[in-house]
Amino acid sequence: MITWFARNPVAANLLMILILLLGANALNGKIPLEVFPSRQLDQIVVRIMYPGSTPRESEEGITIRVEEEIQDLEGIEEIKSGSGEGASVVSVEVADGYNTRDLMDDIKSRVDGISTFPEEAERPIISISARRHEVISTVIYGDRSEMQLRRIAEEVRDEISNLSGITQVSLDSSRDYELAIEVSEATLREYGLTLSQVAEAVNRGSIDLSAGNIRTLGADILVRTKGQAYNANDFRRIPIVTQSDGSRIELGDIATIRDGFEDNPVNMRFDGQQAVAVDIYRVGNQSSIEVADQVKRYIERKQSLLPEGVKLDYWRDRSNIVKARLQTLTNSAIQGGILVLLLLTLFLRPTVAFWVCAGIPVCFMGGFMLMPVLGVSLNIASLFAFILVLGIVVDDAIVTGENIYTHFNRGSDGLTAAIQGTREVAIPVTFGILTTVAAFVPLAMVEGRRAVLFEQIPYVVIPVLLFSLVESKLILPAHLRHLKPPSDDNWLSRLQQTIARGLERGIHRFYSPFLDKVLEFRYLTLALIVGFSLIVFAMVFSGWTKFLFFPRVQSELARATLVMPAGTPFAVTDKHIERITLAAQTLQDKYLDQATGKSIITHVLSTSGSGGSSASGHLGRVIFEIVPPEYRTLDITSSQLVREWRKLIGTIPGAESINYRAEIGRYSDPIDIRLMGDDLDQLKRLAGELKARLATYSQVFDIADSLSNGKQELQIKLKPEGELLGVNLVNIARQVRQAFFGFEIQRIQRGKDDVKVLVRYSAEERNSLETLDSMMIRTDQGVEVPFREVAELSSDRSPSSITRINRRRTVNVSADINKDSADLPAIMRDLNGFLEQRLVDYPSVSTSLEGEAKEQRDSFSGLFWGLLFVLFITYGLLAIPFRSYIQPFIVMSVIPFGVVGAIVGHWLMGMSLTIMSLMGMLALAGVVVNDSLVLVDYINRHRQMGESLHRTIRMAGVARFRPVLLTSLTTFAGLMPLIFEKSTQAQFLIPMAVSLGFGILFATLITLLVVPVNYLVLEDLIRLFGRQDEVATKRARQGTPSS
């Protein structure tokens, strides 16, 4: 193949063009653009609404019944449920190897077979969890009412959804429409009505009903009634009672009809003005940038058509992040590519350097070609992988090109040099690439929530490396066959030849004599390097070098999430949110760019009555958007802004928790301890003790638990007098529920909105306990008696929600830490000891470490087996070409020294070790052996030619110095722009680049000095043991026992 393609440059060029075209075709709309890789959720959700229920009622009436019915199905990894007010949600995590849709069908069949759900429970909704990818948000704001802004927002939503290439648009934190018919108890008594009778009358008067069809001689004619009421005026005209004198009492005469929103206030403000937000998402292969550009063009057109005083703007534009990171990483790739080309040009012929670098786009296009097949998108991680492989991908081309160039300088013609030079290093180069491929494979095997991030790297690196084999073996020789003798006609050629000759002189003048001394004192050299390495490892394992599982990467969004006790009035929560917003606006006014007068805080959005994923009057949040750090003129970080924001806000009286976040890539809390048991009171007490313990650590903050104090609960108990009157608890509970919560009598479709119609007491009566006490309860015989005569109330406290995992009640206690100064391992050891002592008093409670501790367990487990995999495969790939069980250890001896270089690199950069650092070290294990492999292969080939061992080892170091140096320098040069990158989203990837870059630099020294030393030491040992065997054999023959 090598010879055939070298002799047929047309075939080689067509192959190159084919790869380029297929890669360009993949880039043309087949690869989605996003910030972070999408994560497929193998999760099935069973959602059942139970209007008016308490969390305990939802748990006992729905959650437990669903769990018990499905718990024995095959394919379930974990069952997690949440029981809250008015709803129960059961999530089922699907085990690996099982089909999600098949399991969903089994769950649906089981749930549909449950006949014991409460009558008020709605039909179960069973679905597969889908993660939506938000691209940009538009905000409609101004001095208008909620209803007016909502109407405009719906118009904007509909118009955006009709734009080409946009399919998913939704309103954010907005209340559902609701039409409430409110009747007072006094009015019901006056007319001798009950709420049920009012509901029946409304249903009779508001209906569209088919009456069949009439078959005439001419045609069939449909007959139907058309009396459905759709708005408040329609409902007001519905007759309720016809009196004896023929007059009618209409609904409007006895009821207040509110045609508005559901009775859960939500207040959104954008830059201090009333607002409604519309979120736009991308699906499938849609590009975030194209979706956002469509929305921005729409906003420009729509702005002039809005009512006076109403503005339309966008915020949280993720496409800007994508564009900025694409630009950043593209610039890093270009800068790295230029550095690689410059290095090769200086040390090799410009022609050789050009064709070696020309292979980079070919290999990259091969990678792009396979991205849609592998399900990989263009995101931060995959773009990082291209930069990561930028310097590595030319390694085999450098070794091949340099060897062709060496043959050409010895007098061979271009074609002969191309064929012989490529074939001579084909085996070590091929196996070197395969060891690098093997080193990246374990990154695709890491478990945990971040696995989707890690797996992007091997899915890009491995195809690119495999295409580099194709390029260096089949395409590069066809290009280098046209090499011509060097010319001194231009300054570049003269400069290159001067540098090349200078390097040759330096090798012979400095390196060669130094190598002789190193080989002469090989055991001292080995002892010094091993001693230095042991010191470095000791500083890591002693804790002097800090390890953070995942670094705190600052975000361009800062948020404060407020949780008040469940049942807190909306007005109280709203007042606190205003205070938090005012503090954010104070920061906005303070940090201004002196040149432009603009603040580094661009917008502030606050929401009262909603925490994002859930809506309730005791929740609220405030978010402000910050200028990206690369465009920030003021020297202040997101974390510093949040710390100052926290100080300005101070303590929120009565708040259960207030959490501040200004970081990305955070999937879990640094401290998260799960308590499991069946007794909710025990779980609550132990959680309280654990929170008190956490509060004793000075570096721990934002301590919270998942079990809120909950609302006050009034429990109804039937009196003996009620039993005598024939009243039962079901009757009382139903009437109280209808009066205070209301009951749904209809659902009407108004445009795209499904509007509930409810009948209930008036707002004034529903907000008073006196109403309940004086409420009239109607018996089955039609007798009315006061509530206080037949029932009594007792006070209790209901949790705001109940979480269950694998059918046991669960409470999670979580906290944040100062990662820069806190000793998290020491804190976790202390907490484990504390829990062991306290669990003696709580024998039915079990605990587990979740959050980052669980992520760390999962990742480290994958890394351990990944390391064993890499070492075994690397050994096998070295043993096969060497045909030796011993020599692979010479090559692999550089691996621990490469790790030493990676650690030293973190010290030089002032960085802590992270999980990404360890990933880099794992990949480093396959990369650093490449140069050693070529070096040992050279020694073996020349020894087979009969040359002496010492001379061959010296020759190998001198002959392979240039390709070893170039492969290491090009790898570091390709990574260098990223190592010094300042953009936000690249920060968590930089430790991996540092591990690879500095590890390879240090391994270069080891390869050029220690590999020859190790080869010679191995030969010494072989001779030593060989002589001992000879002596033992002679003594055995002479009958002399060996000592």
C-alpha positions, 0 to 999 in steps of 0.5 A, a space after each residue: 500500500 505504501 509503495 503503491 500510493 507513493 508511486 500513484 500520487 493521483 490516487 493519494 490526492 483523490 483520497 485526500 480530497 475525498 476526506 476533505 469533502 466528506 468532512 466539509 459535508 458533515 460540517 454543513 448542518 449535520 453537526 449541532 452547535 452547543 455550549 456543552 454536550 447534550 446528555 440523554 436521560 434514560 429516565 421514565 417519569 410518572 406524573 400524577 396530579 392530585 389537586 388540593 392534596 398534602 404531601 403525605 396524602 400524595 405519598 400515601 394515595 399515589 406514590 407508594 402505590 405506584 412504587 409497589 406496583 412497578 418495583 419488581 420490573 426488570 431493567 429498573 436501576 433506581 426509583 426516585 419519587 417526590 410527593 408534594 402539594 397537589 402532585 406526585 412524581 415518580 422517576 425511574 432510572 433505566 439500567 444499562 442494556 435495557 430499552 427505555 421505551 420497552 420499560 416505559 410500556 411495562 410501567 404504563 401497563 402496571 400503572 394503568 392497572 391501579 384502581 385504588 387511586 383517590 377519586 380526585 387524582 387525575 389521569 397518570 402521565 407517563 413519559 421519557 425525560 427529555 432535556 431541552 437545550 435553551 438557546 436564548 430568552 426574550 423578555 417583554 417588559 414595561 409599565 403594563 399589567 400582567 395580563 397585557 404583558 402576557 398577551 403580548 408575550 403570547 403573540 411574540 411566542 407564536 410569531 417566533 415559533 413560526 420562524 424558519 428553523 425554530 420549533 420549541 418556544 415556551 413562556 417562562 415562570 408564567 401562571 396558567 389561565 383560570 376562570 374561577 366562579 366564586 360564591 359566598 356562603 351567605 349567598 348559597 344560604 340565601 338561595 338554598 344552594 350548594 356549590 355542587 348545585 351551582 356546578 351542575 347548573 353551570 355544566 347544563 348551561 355551558 356545553 357544546 353537544 352533538 345531537 346526531 344528524 338528519 338524513 334528508 333526501 338532499 343530504 345528511 345534516 348535522 345537528 348540535 347544540 352550541 352553548 359553551 361559555 368561553 369567557 366571564 360574560 358568557 358564564 355570567 348569563 348562565 341561568 342557575 335558578 328559575 323562581 316561581 314567578 318565572 324570573 331567572 337568577 343568573 350566575 352573575 347575580 350570585 357569583 363573582 367570576 374571575 377570568 384571569 390566572 391561577 391563584 399562585 402569584 408570580 412576579 417577574 421584573 426585568 431591570 426593575 420593570 414588570 416582565 414576561 419571558 419567552 424561552 427559545 430552545 434548539 432541537 436535533 441538529 439545529 444550530 444555536 447560533 442560527 436560532 439566536 440570530 433568527 430571534 435577534 432579527 425578529 426583535 429588531 423588526 418587532 420593536 417598532 410594532 409594540 405598544 408605547 412603553 413596552 420593550 422587547 429585549 433578549 438575554 441569557 444568549 447562549 449563542 454568544 457563549 458558543 460563538 465566543 468559545 468557537 472563536 476562542 478555541 479556533 484562535 487557539 487552534 490557529 495559533 497552535 497550528 502556526 507554532 507547529 508549522 514554525 517549529 517544523 519549518 525551522 528544524 526541517 525543510 520548509 517543504 517537509 514542514 508544509 506537507 506535514 502540517 497539511 495533514 492536520 486539516 485532512 485528519 481533522 476533516 476525517 474527525 468531523 466526518 465521523 462526528 455525526 455517526 458517533 453522535 458528537 456535537 460541536 461543543 466546548 469539550 469536542 473543540 478542546 479535543 481538536 486542540 488537544 490532538 493538534 500537536 499529537 496528530 503530527 507526531 507520526 507525520 514528523 517521524 515519517 517526514 523526518 526519516 524521508 528527509 534523512 534518506 533524501 539527504 543520504 543521496 536517495 531520490 525523492 521516490 525511493 526516499 519516500 518509500 524507504 523512509 516510510 516503510 522503515 518507521 511504519 511499524 513503530 509509528 503505527 504501534 505508537 499511534 495505537 498506544 495513544 488511541 488505547 490511552 484515550 479509550 478509558 475516557 469513554 468508559 468513565 461513569 457518572 453525570 460528567 461522563 457525557 463531557 469526558 466521552 467527547 474527547 476520545 470520540 474526537 481524538 481517536 478518529 483523528 489519530 486513525 486518520 493520521 495513520 492514513 495520511 502519514 502512510 498513504 498521502 504524505 509519501 506521495 507529496 514528499 516524493 517531489 523533494 528537491 535538493 535544498 536551495 540557497 536562493 531565498 532567506 528562508 531556506 538559508 535561515 532553515 539550513 542555518 538552524 538545522 545545522 546549528 541543531 546538528 552541531 548542538 547535538 554532537 557538541 553537547 548532547 552526545 558527550 553528555 549522553 556518554 557521561 550519563 551512560 557511564 554513570 547510569 546507576 547514579 543518573 537513574 537514582 537521581 531521577 527516581 529520587 526526584 520523582 519520589 519527592 514529587 509523588 510524596 508532595 502529592 500524597 502528603 496533601 501539599 499539592 491540593 486536589 479538587 475533584 472539579 474546579 470552581 469555574 466562574 460563570 457569566 451568570 450570578 444567581 441568588 435562590 431564596 427559599 422561605 418556609 412553606 406557607 410564607 405569604 407571597 408578599 413577604 417573599 416578594 419584599 425579600 426578592 426586592 431587597 436582593 434585587 436592589 443589592 444587585 442594582 447597587 453593584 450594577 451602578 458601582 462597577 462601570 466601565 470608565 471608557 464607555 460608562 456601561 456596567 459590567 452587569 448588563 441585566 438583572 432579572 428577578 422572579 418572586 413566587 417561582 424558583 425556576 423549576 417549581 412555583 410557590 409563594 415561598 420561592 424566589 430568585 434573582 439573576 444578573 448577567 455579567 460581561 465575559 471575562 475576556 471583554 471585562 475591563 474591570 479587574 473583578 471576578 464573578 466570585 468577587 461580585 457574588 461575595 460583595 452581593 452576599 454582604 450587601 444582602 446580609 441575613 434574610 429574616 426567617 429564610 430557610 436558605 438562600 444560595 448564591 451561585 456563579 459557576 458552571 459545570 456544577 452538577 452536584 454539591 461538594 457536600 451532600 449526605 443522604 439520610 434514608 429511613 421510614 420515620 420522617 421525624 427521625 430523619 428531620 432530627 438527624 438532619 438538624 444535628 448534621 446541619 448544626 455540625 456543618 455550621 461548626 466548619 468555618 469554610 462551609 456555607 449555604 447549608 440546607 436540607 431537602 426537607 422543609 419545615 413545611 406548612 401548618 396543617 389542620 387535621 379534621 376529626 369527626 365528633 360523636 355528634 356528627 356520627 349521630 347525624 349521619 355525617 362522615 369524614 369523606 362527606 366533610 372533607 369533600 365539602 371543605 375541599 370544594 369550598 376552599 380549594 375549589 373543584 374543577 367543573 370544566 376545561 375550555 380551549 381558548 386558542 392554544 390555552 387549556 383553561 380550568 373552570 373552578 367553583 369555590 368560595 369567595 377569596 375573602 372567605 377562603 382566606 379566613 379560618 372563621 369561615 371554616 368554623 362557621 361553614 354549613 355541612 350538608 348531610 346526605 338527608 339534606 340537613 345543614 349543620 355548622 362545621 363546629 357542631 360535627 367536627 373539630 380541628 387539630 394542628 400539625 405540621 406538614 412537610 412541603 415535600 417528601 422524597 423517596 429513593 428506592 421506596 424509602 423516605 430520604 433527606 439530603 443535607 447539602 452544603 458548599 465549601 470554599 474550595 480554595 482553602 477548605 480541606 474537604 477530605 478532612 471535613 468528610 472524614 470528620 463527618 463520617 465519624 460524627 454520623 457513625 456515633 449518632 446512628 447508634 441512636 437512629 438504628 433505622 436510618 442509613 446514610 450515603 455520601 452523594 454529590 461530588 463524593 459519589 461523582 468522585 467514586 464513580 470517576 475514580 472507579 472508571 479511572 482505575 480500570 482505565 489505567 489497568 486497561 491502558 497499561 495492559 494494551 500498551 504493553 501488548 502493543 509494544 511486546 508484539 513489534 519488539 517480540 520481547 516480554 522485557 523490552 516493553 518495560 524500557 519504553 513504559 518506564 517513561 510513563 511515571 516520569 511523564 506524570 511527574 512532569 504533569 505535576 510539576 506543570 501544575 505547580 508552575 501554573 499555580 493550579 490544583 490537581 483535578 479530575 481533568 488533570 488525572 484524565 490528562 495523565 491517563 492519556 499521557 501514558 499512551 502519548 509519551 511512549 511513542 518517542 521511546 518506541 521509535 528510539 528502542 526500535 532504532 537500537 534493535 534494528 541496528 543491533 540486528 545489523 551487528 553493531 555494538 550495544 554501546 555504539 548503537 545506543 549512542 547512535 540512537 540518541 543522536 539520530 532520533 534527537 530531532 524527531 523526538 524533540 520536534 514531536 514533543 515541542 509541537 505537542 506543547 506548542 499546539 496546547 500552549 494557547 489553550 493552557 494560557 486561555 482566560 475564557 470562562 468555559 475553557 477553564 475546567 479543561 485547561 488542567 488536562 492540557 497542562 498534564 499533557 503539555 508539561 508531561 510530554 516536555 518532561 518525558 522528552 528529557 527522560 526519553 533522550 537520557 533515561 531510555 538509553 540508560 534503562 536499555 543498558 541497565 537491562 542488558 547489565 541485568 541480563 548479563 549478570 543473571 546470565 553469568 550467575 547461571 553459567 557459574 551455577 552450571 559449572 559448579 553443579 558439574 564440578 559438584 560444588 554447591 553454589 553460594 
